[in-house]
Amino acid sequence: MRKKVENSKVLLAMSGGVDSSFAGYLLREKGAEVSGVFLHLHPNSRCCSSEAELRARGTAKRLGIPFQILDAREVFGKKVLDNFLERIKMGLTPNPCTVCNERVKFGFLLNYALENGFDFLATGHYSRVVFDPQKEVFRLFKGRDPRKDQSYMLYRLNQKSLPHALFPLGEWSKEEVFQKTRELGWEFQDVKESQDLCFLPPQTTLIQFLEGLGFPKNPGPIIDSSGKIIGTHPGLHLYTVGQRKGIKLPGGPFYVLKMDLERNALIVGRREEGRRKALIAGEINWVCEPPEAFPLQAKARIRYGHREAPAKIELFNNDRLKVVFKEPQFAITPGQSVVFYQGEEVLGGGVILGPLE
């Protein structure tokens, strides 16, 4: 069991958006002693713009809570951005949000909170933490709003972080949050929500960002699934498995099936050719504990925007897992995360190393 929220000290990670702002309101209404913190993660980025900082500061003033700015640029650069860039070079499509949640928000920031006398770290994620008194563990569940559920992004959390994690919006829908903030007279409806790759500067694409860091344009062949060269690509780092847009070739539509690093070749084909029934995953994290026995029957999600699908999960070479789906899945993408669910509960997940042919 953990301390009740009432009269506890809570550090609230504030982004300047409606979710973290309303989370602060709910915590204060429950009687928590709330302090807001705004993270500087990357220079000139969308996630910590001066406008976002001003909104967060204004909300803290409205709520009557202390507010501070914390410089997390060094830890973000080393733990998240360097990891992201290294995996891009390896031909992967990484998911930096899952790494940031583990290593920055519930790593660096949670440690800061505990070292400074706070009981909890709260964020605006739509997810839930439930204590299991029988096994004395903290379990991670989906948010009640299926359209906003963010449990996928939190699968790397564990029993060190979850006892101190608060997600006040877990029982709320996005529409309910907007409705309540409108009643409070808060104006957030025109504020764009943070998206994946929030460290990009405003009006900057990933291609422009990578070029600015010196990623070379490295042209190579585009090869169809029969082995025929049908075009030329400007660089593999500009593509991801399942991508359709940007392959401007006659006879399409074509979808990216694979990046062949050895040949610097982009392998493309029809959508139906992009379906695979199994994958291998590494960097496994179990939220509570590993399953007592394998194979494990569960549902697995291969991207944030995908639905879970029934799958059998097996051990593979000790520290890896083999995930076999009941039905083939489209665009199993190396570098993305596969997350396992039983009902509403997040069991854990890992990084996709590749599909099985």
N, C-alpha and C positions, 0 to 999 in steps of 0.2 A: 504494500500500500504506500501511497505517497501523500505528502502534505496537501491539504485542501487549498484551493485557489484563494478563498477568502483570507484576507490579511496576509497573504504571501507576497513576496517581492518578485515582480515579473519584469524581465527585460523584453520589450517588444521591438522586433525588427520592423522598421517602417520604410516602405518604398515610396510613399507619397501617393499611392493609389487607394482605391476605395476599400479593398479587402483588409489590408493591414490596419488602415485607419479605423474601420468598423470593429476589427478585432480588439483594438485598444478600448473602444467604447464599451464592448461587452465585458471585458476584463474589469474595467473600472466599475461598471454596474454590479459586478459580483463582489466588489469590495477588495479587489487586489490593489496593491501598491505598485503602480505601473510607471516605468520609465521607458521613453522611446529612444531608439538608436537608429541612425541612418549610416549605412556603410558606403564608403568610397571604395569601389572595386577596380575601376579601370578608367584612365583619363578619357574625357570627352565621350563617354559611353551613354547609351540610352538609359541604362539602369540607375545611374547616379548623376543625372543631369542637374543643373542648377534649378530648373523648374521643379523637378521631383523633390529636391531638397527643400525648396520653399514650401511646397505643399505639405510635406511631412512636418516641417517646423510649425506651419500654421495649424495643422491638425493637433499636434501636441499642445499648442497654446490653447486651442479650443477645448481640449480635454482636461487642461490644467495639470499636465504631467511634465516632469523634467524631460529634456531633450539633449542629445549629444550626437556628435559625428565621430565615427571611428574610421581610421585609415586602415583599410584591409587590402590595399593595392598589392603589397608584397606577397601576402599569402595567396591572394587570388591569382596573381601572375604565376607563382610557382606551382600551386596545387591544381589550378583549373585551366588557365590559358595555355601554359606550357604543355600540359597533358593533352589538351585539345589539338594544338598545332602538331605535336608529335604523331598523333594518331591520324591526322589529315595526311601527313607525309607517308604514312603506312598504307594509304588507300582506304582508310576506314571512314565511317560516318559517325563520329562520336556524339554523345549526349552530355554536354557540359553541365546542364542543370542538375542532373543526378549527382555529379561529382561535387558541384558547388554546395548542394544541400548537405552532403556528408562532410566535406572537408572545411567549408567556410562557415555556413550558417550553424550547423550542428557539430562543428569541430572548433574552429577558431572562435566564433562568437559565443558558443555555449561555454567554452572554457573561460572566456572573458567574464561571462555572466556569473559563473560559479565562483570564480576567484574574487569577484567584487560583491559577494553577499546575496546574489539573487537566487531564488529557489527554482525559477523556471525561465525558459526562453520561449516566447510566443511568436508565431508568424501568421500570415493570412492564408495559409494553405487550406484547401478544402479536403480535409482528411480527419481521422479520429484515432485517438489512442485510448485503449481500454485495458484496465488492469485485470488480470486473471488470478484470482486469489487461490485457486486450486494448485496451479503450477508456479504461482508467484512470479509471473512474467508480465511484461507490458506488450500488448498486441496492437498491430497497426491495421486499421480498417479504412475502407473507402469513405469518402465524404458522402453525405446523404443525397447531394445533387449529382446525378450521373453525368450531366453535361459538364460539370466543373470539377469532378473528382480529380485530385492530384496525387493520389497515393502512389501511382506509378513513379513519380519523381522522387519519392521518399523511400524507395525500397532498400536503400543502402544504410538506413538507420538501424540501430540495434539496441541492446539492453543497457548500453552506456548512455545513449542519448535520449531514448524514449521516456525514461522516468522523469526527465526534466523538460519534455516537449509539450507545449500547449498549442492546440489548433482550435481556437474558439469558433471558427466558421464551419466546423465539421458537420453540425446539425442543421446548417442553413443552406438554402438555395441562393443562387446569385440574384434571382429576381427579388427574393425576400430582402436581401441585403440592400439592393437598390431602392426598394420601396421604403425600407426603414430609414435609410439615409436621406431620402427625399422628405420624409416626415420631419426629420431633424433639421432640414434646411441646408444640408450639405450638397455641394455641387461637384459631383464626380462623373456625371454621365458622359461628358465630353473628353474625359481622360482616357487615353488609349492604354489597354492592358499591356503589361510587360510580356514579351514573347521570347521564344527560344533564341539564343545568341544575343541576349540583351546587352552584351559588352560591345556590340558594334556601335560606332558613332551614328548619330542621326543621319538619315538620307544616304547611308553607306551600305552597299551590298556585301555579302561574304566574299565575292570575287574581288571587289575593290579593296576590302580589308586585307585579304591574303596577298594581293599584289603590292600593297603598301608595306607589307612585312618582308618583301623580297621573294615571294614564291614565284619561281620562274614559269613562264609559259613553255610547256614542254609538249609540243604537238606529237600525236601518234595516230595510228590507224583506228578507225571504227570498223569492227568486224561483226558480221551477222552470225547467227547461230550455226550456219552451215560452214563457216570458215572463210567466207568471201569478204574481201575488203570493199567497203561501200562508202567510205568517207574518211575524214580526218578530224580529230578532236584537238582542242587547244591545250588540254592538260587534265589528267585524271582527277586532280583535286577539286575540279569544278562540278563533279558528278556524284550521284549517289544511286544505289540499287533501287530500281523501281521508277526512276525519273523518266518522264516523257518529254517535258518541255525542254527546249534547247537542242534537241536532236533534229535538226532541220535537214532531213534527207528525203528524197522522193521515195514513194512506195510505203510510207509509214501508215499508221503511227508505230514508232519503235520505242521500246522501253529498255533501260539499262539493266542488263542481266548480271554483269560482273565487271570488275576492274582487274585486268591482267597486268600486274606490276612488272613482271619479267619482260613482257613484250611491249610494255607501255601502251596496251591496247584496251579500247573500250568495247566490250562485248554487248551487243544489243539483239533484241528479238521481239516477238509478239508478247502481248500481256500474258497469255496462257503459258508461255514458256518461262515466266518468272515465278511460277508457283513451285514450292518445295515442301516436302512433308516433314523434314527433320532438320535440326540444327545442333551445333556444339556451342556450349557457353563456358566461359571462364570467369575469374574474379567473382566467385559466388559469395553472396551474403545471405544468411538466414536471419530474419528479424528476431526470432526467438532462439530456436535451436534447430539443428539439422533434423530431418525426418528420422523416425526410429527405424524405418525400413524403406528400401527401394525395390521395385519401381513405385513411384508416387503418382497417383492420379490427381490431376489438378487442371486448372485453366491457365493458359499462358498468353501474355500480351507481348507482341514483338516491337511495338512502337507506341508512343503516347496516344496517338490518334486511332489506333487499331482497337478492335474489340478482342476480349479474351476468347480463346478457342480451346476446346478440350484437348488435353495432351497427356502423354505418359512421360514421366521424368525419370531418367536412369543415371546411375553413376557411370562416368567415362574417364578412365585413367586417373582415378583417385580425386584429383582436385577440379575436375571438369564434369559437366553434365551433358547428357544427350537428351534432347527434347523431341519427342515424336508426336506429331499432331494427328488427330483423327482425320482431319481433312487438310489438304495442302494449303499453305499460306502464301500470299503474294508478297514479294519484296522482303524476304528475310535478309536483313542488312548487317554485314559485319561492322561492329563498332557501336551499334544501337544496343539497348538493353532488352532482355526478356525478363518479364516479371511474372511470378507465379501467385495464383489466387485460389483460395477455397472459399466459395461463397463471397462474402464481403471482405474477408481477411487477406492481407498481403503476407504471404509466407516468406518471400525473399525474391532473389533474382540474380542475374549475372549479365556479363557483357557477351554479346553474340560474336563468336569467332568466325562463324561461317555456316552456310547451309550444307547439308549432306546431299550430294548429287543423287 
